[in-house]
């Protein structure tokens, strides 16, 4: 007993530990993951090479940051677009790098020195180190920057940025070499030039009769399994799916604001308007009461929303307008100030990055130090080239294009931050000021101030028109009750029973963020890529102001899709083929004993249509449609000979060629070859990447991780 008492703690710890381990293992097995390997860290596998999520996400964040600098908001649709663009860039780079390595393409030391040297610099180098006055490459600027990097005064981040830039230049050079290797292998021979010339210039005149597929009612056509199989096997290559797709059905329960909700918010906004009129601290009032906390800045005419623009520029200070409805909110606007200021301001700046200087305080101290050096006689342009983290403007002496009171640069070149704009318009010409913005700490010098314009400050308080908790609860309760009654087999029956409208989202990709009628539906898409066909969601999804319940209706795997998946899609084409057999028989009977197209048309119940001056390169029958097969057959026929029936896009055709008009002989095919070669070269880069992607073995996990 004493032995057991002494070791009871150890025994209990063992069994508790064993139980915990069993629980962990069961969870791992259930989830299909690995406890010892972080599957969630791998975004994809490309030909066996793992793509770390972290590395991809760095590129994604860079691309997103660049997009934000354009001043546009990041919607779910934009997010999806940036993700897809970044993925295509990343995948293309991986595949090209493998090909470049396989071929043995390199950029040697001498070539790198030439790209970054003074005699024949890479275009990107030439642009970065251009003279701001002439726009031409300035070798002195380049050499000055290199000397600075080697002097020991440069920040480690600046050296790393230059190293990264050179790495990107070398990678781009190797890619251009690979593309040139492929495009230089393209060859256009004399026969191809002759065929292309004749396809564009040889004319044909013909007459035709047609029996449209629409002449046979769909109800009179019975389709068999053999009909579907025959069509599917003949067109199987057309059903290659480039990526996994999902389709799901759903019903929506609307939780949009009711009339009662809107009326209650209007009453609240009316009271708020009275308080706004009496307010003596408008900035504080906006910060406390407005949903959107935007700084109150001076704006010129044309910058306010249309409802306010004319009103505020003709009103007196203190004027309040509203409540009014705009973009789904009740808004109240107050004119807080009016003045006349410069139309535009011209500045230059030196940007100090707090991340590389030890924080904002140290960045401000560094900016003040640089300011003193410039005031003692040092060139602003030289200091910008040496110290500015904004290399785009730094190589131009810190030059920033002129901008207006709203921060808009001329010619749509971009947007200046409010902090920078406000400081520049408050300062006097020649002043140097230190300002902090989202990009870091700026040392700004005001170079010029031009024009005169009336500007206003308008404070706006907004209250979104949202559904009340009562409205949301009622809608959610209905959705929950509907979900509780569902099984895999009764979805349609329950939809009909409840009088609901079933909607469908078809062929959804794994990275879709929004769908028709469903904004920000990422959670639903993730569910769809984890579910099996026929599965019903185990919870109600909230998408905007809708509560939705979903059922996965279709899974389309990557590769050749089976007949059962495409059967509905190909049904119209299969039906036309069956109709074509009947119309063919009708034309064959009409052809029997006929010697002219007019006789054939009369017997078949059709009419003869004459057509002139058709070229092979543009296979359109006027008044009909594009008819590749028919026009191709015509150009391979003999004049004055009745054709056999030809199945076209819109119906079955019989024709007779009146004659061909041959173009003048191609005396010099050099120009024709050049045109074809240019077209091939232009298409080659995109087609190279498409071919590499088609042949790559890609295991894509983006649907689960993004």
RAKA-V946462 format. One record per residue. N is the residue number from 1. RES is the residue in one letter. PSI is psi in degrees with one decimal (NA if undefined). OMEGA is omega as a letter, one per 30 degrees, with the letter a starting at -180 (NA if undefined). Layout:
# RAKA-V946462
N|RES|PSI|OMEGA  N|RES|PSI|OMEGA
This chain:
# RAKA-V946462
1|X|-42.2|l  2|X|-38.7|l  3|X|-44.7|a  4|X|-40.5|a  5|X|-39.8|a  6|X|-31.4|a  7|X|5.8|a  8|X|-39.3|l  9|X|-42.2|l  10|X|-42.2|a  11|X|-45.4|l  12|X|-42.4|l  13|X|-39.2|l  14|X|-47.9|a  15|X|-37.1|l  16|X|-44.4|l  17|X|-41.4|l  18|X|-42.4|l  19|X|-42.3|l  20|X|-42.5|l  21|X|-42.2|l  22|X|-39.9|l  23|X|-45.2|a  24|X|-45.4|a  25|X|-42.3|a  26|X|-37.7|l  27|X|-39.6|l  28|X|-45.6|l  29|X|-43.4|a  30|X|-39.4|a  31|X|-8.2|l  32|X|13.9|a  33|X|-168.0|l  34|X|129.1|a  35|X|-32.9|a  36|X|-5.0|l  37|X|127.0|a  38|X|90.1|a  39|X|-28.6|a  40|X|-7.1|l  41|X|-7.8|a  42|X|113.2|a  43|X|-36.6|a  44|X|167.5|l  45|X|127.9|a  46|X|109.3|a  47|X|42.3|l  48|X|-11.2|l  49|X|125.6|a  50|X|138.9|l  51|X|105.2|a  52|X|135.9|l  53|X|-38.6|a  54|X|-44.2|a  55|X|-43.6|l  56|X|-41.4|a  57|X|-32.6|l  58|X|-47.5|l  59|X|-39.9|l  60|X|-42.8|l  61|X|-38.0|l  62|X|-46.5|a  63|X|-36.7|l  64|X|-41.9|l  65|X|-41.6|l  66|X|-39.7|l  67|X|-39.7|l  68|X|-31.3|a  69|X|-18.2|l  70|X|-9.8|l  71|X|-2.2|a  72|X|149.6|l  73|X|153.3|a  74|X|97.3|l  75|X|168.0|l  76|X|-37.4|l  77|X|-42.2|l  78|X|-40.7|l  79|X|-45.6|l  80|X|-41.0|l  81|X|-44.6|a  82|X|-41.6|l  83|X|-45.1|a  84|X|-41.1|l  85|X|-43.9|l  86|X|-41.2|l  87|X|-45.7|l  88|X|-38.9|l  89|X|-46.6|a  90|X|-46.6|l  91|X|-44.5|l  92|X|-40.1|a  93|X|-42.4|l  94|X|-47.1|a  95|X|-41.0|l  96|X|-40.2|l  97|X|-40.0|l  98|X|-43.1|a  99|X|-40.8|l  100|X|-42.4|l  101|X|-40.1|a  102|X|-41.4|a  103|X|-26.3|l  104|X|27.9|l  105|X|133.5|l  106|X|164.6|l  107|X|111.1|a  108|X|172.0|a  109|X|-42.4|l  110|X|-39.1|a  111|X|-40.6|l  112|X|-43.1|l  113|X|-38.1|l  114|X|-40.8|l  115|X|-32.6|a  116|X|14.1|a  117|X|-167.5|a  118|X|-22.8|a  119|X|-45.1|a  120|X|67.1|a  121|X|155.5|l  122|X|145.0|a  123|X|-35.1|l  124|X|-38.4|l  125|X|-44.8|a  126|X|-39.0|a  127|X|-42.9|a  128|X|-32.5|a  129|X|45.5|l  130|X|150.4|l  131|X|123.6|a  132|X|-23.0|a  133|X|-45.7|a  134|X|-22.1|a  135|X|1.5|a  136|X|154.0|a  137|X|131.0|a  138|X|104.0|a  139|X|-29.2|l  140|X|-38.0|l  141|X|-43.2|l  142|X|-48.4|a  143|X|-36.1|l  144|X|-41.6|l  145|X|-42.1|l  146|X|-41.5|l  147|X|-39.7|l  148|X|-42.8|l  149|X|-33.8|a  150|X|-7.9|a  151|X|-16.4|a  152|X|-4.3|a  153|X|-17.5|a  154|X|145.4|l  155|X|149.0|l  156|X|-34.4|a  157|X|-35.1|l  158|X|-40.6|l  159|X|-41.5|a  160|X|-39.4|l  161|X|-40.3|l  162|X|-40.5|l  163|X|-43.5|l  164|X|-40.0|l  165|X|-44.9|l  166|X|-39.2|l  167|X|-43.0|l  168|X|-37.8|l  169|X|-44.1|a  170|X|-42.3|l  171|X|-42.6|l  172|X|-37.5|l  173|X|-43.1|l  174|X|-39.1|l  175|X|-41.8|l  176|X|-34.3|l  177|X|-42.5|a  178|X|-44.6|l  179|X|-39.6|l  180|X|-36.9|l  181|X|-41.3|l  182|X|-49.6|a  183|X|-33.2|l  184|X|-17.5|l  185|X|-7.1|l  186|X|135.0|a  187|X|135.0|l  188|X|118.8|a  189|X|174.7|a  190|X|-35.1|a  191|X|-40.8|l  192|X|-40.4|l  193|X|-42.6|a  194|X|-44.6|l  195|X|-42.0|a  196|X|-40.5|l  197|X|-45.2|a  198|X|-36.0|l  199|X|-28.7|a  200|X|-19.1|a  201|X|-19.6|l  202|X|129.8|a  203|X|150.5|l  204|X|140.9|l  205|X|134.1|a  206|X|167.7|l  207|X|147.3|l  208|X|157.9|l  209|X|144.9|a  210|X|149.9|l  211|X|112.0|a  212|X|147.0|l  213|X|-32.0|a  214|X|-13.6|l  215|X|-16.0|l  216|X|118.7|l  217|X|140.4|l  218|X|-35.1|a  219|X|-20.5|a  220|X|6.8|a  221|X|123.8|l  222|X|124.4|a  223|X|133.1|a  224|X|166.7|l  225|X|-35.5|a  226|X|-36.9|l  227|X|-44.9|l  228|X|-45.1|a  229|X|-40.8|a  230|X|-47.1|a  231|X|-44.5|a  232|X|-46.3|a  233|X|-31.4|a  234|X|-21.7|a  235|X|21.2|a  236|X|-36.6|a  237|X|-22.5|a  238|X|-12.7|a  239|X|26.0|l  240|X|120.8|a  241|X|121.9|a  242|X|-22.1|a  243|X|161.4|l  244|X|139.7|l  245|X|151.9|l  246|X|147.4|l  247|X|139.7|l  248|X|152.3|l  249|X|151.2|l  250|X|156.4|l  251|X|146.8|a  252|X|138.7|l  253|X|114.7|a  254|X|126.3|l  255|X|30.0|l  256|X|155.8|a  257|X|135.9|l  258|X|173.2|l  259|X|-37.7|l  260|X|-39.9|l  261|X|-46.0|a  262|X|-40.2|a  263|X|-39.9|l  264|X|-40.6|l  265|X|-34.6|l  266|X|-41.8|l  267|X|-42.6|l  268|X|-39.8|a  269|X|-36.2|l  270|X|-42.7|l  271|X|-38.0|a  272|X|-36.0|l  273|X|-39.8|l  274|X|-39.7|l  275|X|-35.7|a  276|X|-38.1|l  277|X|-37.1|a  278|X|-8.1|a  279|X|140.8|l  280|X|-7.2|l  281|X|85.2|a  282|X|-36.9|l  283|X|-45.2|l  284|X|-39.2|l  285|X|-43.5|l  286|X|-44.1|a  287|X|-35.0|a  288|X|-39.8|a  289|X|-15.6|a  290|X|143.2|l  291|X|-40.1|a  292|X|115.4|a  293|X|77.4|a  294|X|143.5|l  295|X|146.5|l  296|X|110.2|a  297|X|160.0|l  298|X|140.0|a  299|X|146.8|l  300|X|169.0|a  301|X|136.9|a  302|X|-9.8|a  303|X|-22.2|l  304|X|162.6|l  305|X|150.9|a  306|X|-37.2|a  307|X|-25.3|a  308|X|-24.8|a  309|X|-52.9|a  310|X|-42.1|a  311|X|-50.9|a  312|X|-29.1|l  313|X|-5.6|l  314|X|3.8|a  315|X|167.8|l  316|X|154.4|l  317|X|133.3|a  318|X|-8.9|a  319|X|134.1|l  320|X|132.4|l  321|X|131.6|l  322|X|-179.1|g  323|X|144.6|l  324|X|158.8|a  325|X|129.5|l  326|X|127.0|l  327|X|44.5|l  328|X|18.6|l  329|X|152.5|l  330|X|131.7|a  331|X|149.1|l  332|X|127.6|a  333|X|139.0|a  334|X|129.4|l  335|X|110.0|a  336|X|-20.2|a  337|X|153.0|l  338|X|136.2|l  339|X|170.7|l  340|X|131.0|a  341|X|-174.2|l  342|X|148.8|l  343|X|-35.9|l  344|X|156.5|l  345|X|137.1|l  346|X|126.5|a  347|X|169.5|l  348|X|157.0|a  349|X|162.3|l  350|X|121.1|a  351|X|127.1|l  352|X|126.2|a  353|X|114.9|a  354|X|-28.5|a  355|X|-26.2|a  356|X|-1.1|a  357|X|3.6|l  358|X|20.6|l  359|X|171.3|a  360|X|-42.6|a  361|X|-44.9|a  362|X|-32.6|l  363|X|-39.2|l  364|X|-42.3|l  365|X|-39.2|l  366|X|-40.6|l  367|X|-42.1|l  368|X|-39.3|l  369|X|-44.0|l  370|X|-38.2|l  371|X|-43.8|l  372|X|-38.8|l  373|X|-41.8|l  374|X|-41.1|l  375|X|-23.9|l  376|X|-0.8|l  377|X|-5.6|a  378|X|146.4|a  379|X|130.0|l  380|X|-43.5|a  381|X|-40.5|a  382|X|-40.7|l  383|X|-35.1|l  384|X|-42.8|l  385|X|-36.4|a  386|X|-42.4|a  387|X|-17.8|a  388|X|132.3|l  389|X|-14.6|l  390|X|90.6|a  391|X|-26.9|l  392|X|-45.6|l  393|X|-27.7|a  394|X|-40.5|l  395|X|-8.2|l  396|X|25.5|l  397|X|16.5|a  398|X|6.6|a  399|X|131.8|l  400|X|131.9|l  401|X|152.5|l  402|X|146.4|a  403|X|159.1|a  404|X|-173.9|a  405|X|-18.7|l  406|X|1.1|a  407|X|7.9|a  408|X|125.6|l  409|X|149.5|a  410|X|148.1|l  411|X|20.1|l  412|X|31.9|a  413|X|-10.8|l  414|X|-170.8|a  415|X|133.9|l  416|X|144.0|a  417|X|150.9|a  418|X|-39.2|a  419|X|-44.0|l  420|X|-46.6|a  421|X|-50.9|a  422|X|-43.9|a  423|X|-41.8|a  424|X|-35.5|a  425|X|-21.6|l  426|X|-27.9|a  427|X|169.2|l  428|X|160.4|l  429|X|129.8|a  430|X|-15.1|a  431|X|148.8|l  432|X|125.8|a  433|X|152.6|l  434|X|125.9|a  435|X|142.3|l  436|X|133.9|l  437|X|-174.4|l  438|X|-20.3|a  439|X|-12.7|a  440|X|-153.9|a  441|X|126.5|a  442|X|134.2|l  443|X|110.2|a  444|X|135.6|l  445|X|124.7|l  446|X|115.2|a  447|X|-36.2|a  448|X|152.1|l  449|X|122.2|a  450|X|153.7|l  451|X|-177.1|a  452|X|132.8|a  453|X|145.5|l  454|X|132.4|l  455|X|155.7|a  456|X|153.0|l  457|X|122.8|a  458|X|120.1|l  459|X|131.5|a  460|X|128.6|l  461|X|127.8|l  462|X|143.6|l  463|X|108.0|a  464|X|141.0|l  465|X|98.1|a  466|X|157.3|l  467|X|143.6|l  468|X|164.5|l  469|X|-31.0|l  470|X|-47.0|a  471|X|-43.5|a  472|X|-40.9|a  473|X|-42.2|l  474|X|-47.0|a  475|X|-42.2|a  476|X|-37.6|l  477|X|-39.1|l  478|X|-41.8|l  479|X|-41.8|l  480|X|-41.0|l  481|X|-40.6|l  482|X|-45.4|a  483|X|-38.1|a  484|X|-26.1|a  485|X|0.3|a  486|X|149.0|l  487|X|176.1|a  488|X|-25.3|a  489|X|-10.0|a  490|X|15.7|a  491|X|-53.5|a  492|X|-40.1|a  493|X|-41.3|l  494|X|-36.3|l  495|X|-45.8|a  496|X|-42.1|a  497|X|-40.6|a  498|X|-1.7|l  499|X|33.0|a  500|X|165.8|l  501|X|119.4|l  502|X|133.0|l  503|X|160.3|a  504|X|135.6|l  505|X|111.8|a  506|X|146.2|l  507|X|55.2|a  508|X|130.5|l  509|X|162.4|a  510|X|-17.1|a  511|X|9.9|l  512|X|137.7|l  513|X|-26.7|l  514|X|152.6|a  515|X|162.3|l  516|X|118.5|a  517|X|-4.8|a  518|X|95.0|l  519|X|146.0|l  520|X|53.9|a  521|X|28.1|a  522|X|-38.8|a  523|X|-38.1|l  524|X|-41.4|a  525|X|-42.7|l  526|X|-43.3|l  527|X|-44.4|a  528|X|-31.9|a  529|X|-1.4|l  530|X|-15.6|a  531|X|164.0|l  532|X|160.9|a  533|X|131.2|a  534|X|-12.2|a  535|X|145.1|l  536|X|139.8|a  537|X|148.3|l  538|X|5.7|l  539|X|165.8|l  540|X|127.7|l  541|X|141.8|l  542|X|116.9|l  543|X|102.9|a  544|X|-126.3|l  545|X|27.9|l  546|X|145.9|l  547|X|125.5|a  548|X|149.5|l  549|X|131.7|a  550|X|155.5|l  551|X|130.1|l  552|X|118.5|a  553|X|-23.2|a  554|X|140.8|l  555|X|120.6|l  556|X|102.7|a  557|X|161.0|l  558|X|140.7|l  559|X|-166.2|l  560|X|121.0|a  561|X|139.7|l  562|X|163.2|a  563|X|-40.9|a  564|X|-27.2|l  565|X|-36.7|a  566|X|2.2|a  567|X|-46.0|l  568|X|-38.4|a  569|X|-39.0|a  570|X|-2.4|a  571|X|-46.6|l  572|X|-40.3|a  573|X|-40.1|l  574|X|-41.4|l  575|X|-40.3|l  576|X|-35.1|l  577|X|-39.0|l  578|X|-41.4|l  579|X|-37.1|a  580|X|-35.9|l  581|X|-42.5|l  582|X|-42.2|a  583|X|-34.1|l  584|X|-46.7|a  585|X|-37.6|l  586|X|-42.1|l  587|X|-37.0|l  588|X|-40.7|l  589|X|-38.6|l  590|X|-32.5|l  591|X|-28.1|a  592|X|117.8|l  593|X|1.2|a  594|X|144.3|l  595|X|-3.3|a  596|X|159.8|l  597|X|-29.8|l  598|X|-41.3|l  599|X|-42.2|l  600|X|-47.1|a  601|X|-41.4|a  602|X|-45.4|a  603|X|-37.1|a  604|X|-7.6|a  605|X|30.4|l  606|X|-168.4|l  607|X|157.6|a  608|X|132.7|l  609|X|120.3|l  610|X|142.5|l  611|X|139.6|a  612|X|151.9|l  613|X|50.9|l  614|X|139.0|l  615|X|152.5|a  616|X|-34.1|a  617|X|-15.5|l  618|X|79.1|a  619|X|58.6|a  620|X|127.5|l  621|X|117.3|a  622|X|132.3|l  623|X|-8.2|l  624|X|-103.3|a  625|X|-174.5|l  626|X|126.2|a  627|X|79.2|a  628|X|-49.6|a  629|X|-40.4|a  630|X|-48.4|a  631|X|-39.1|l  632|X|-41.3|l  633|X|-39.2|a  634|X|-44.2|a  635|X|-9.8|l  636|X|11.9|a  637|X|166.1|l  638|X|144.3|l  639|X|149.8|l  640|X|27.1|l  641|X|123.5|l  642|X|134.5|a  643|X|165.2|l  644|X|163.8|l  645|X|137.9|l  646|X|126.4|l  647|X|117.1|l  648|X|-165.4|a  649|X|-39.8|a  650|X|-16.6|a  651|X|-167.5|l  652|X|135.2|a  653|X|146.4|l  654|X|138.7|a  655|X|168.5|l  656|X|131.1|a  657|X|125.8|l  658|X|-38.3|l  659|X|163.1|l  660|X|148.7|l  661|X|108.1|a  662|X|140.5|l  663|X|166.9|l  664|X|148.4|a  665|X|142.5|a  666|X|100.5|a  667|X|-40.5|a  668|X|112.8|a  669|X|6.9|a  670|X|-47.5|a  671|X|-41.4|l  672|X|-43.3|l  673|X|-42.8|a  674|X|-42.4|a  675|X|-44.8|l  676|X|-42.0|a  677|X|-41.0|l  678|X|-41.9|l  679|X|-44.6|l  680|X|-41.9|a  681|X|-42.1|l  682|X|-35.3|a  683|X|-19.9|a  684|X|-41.2|a  685|X|-48.0|l  686|X|-37.7|a  687|X|-30.6|l  688|X|-48.8|a  689|X|-39.8|l  690|X|-42.5|a  691|X|-42.0|l  692|X|-39.5|l  693|X|-39.8|l  694|X|-36.4|a  695|X|-7.1|a  696|X|149.2|l  697|X|100.2|a  698|X|121.2|l  699|X|107.2|a  700|X|117.1|l  701|X|13.0|a  702|X|-32.5|a  703|X|-29.2|a  704|X|-28.1|a  705|X|-25.1|a  706|X|NA|NA
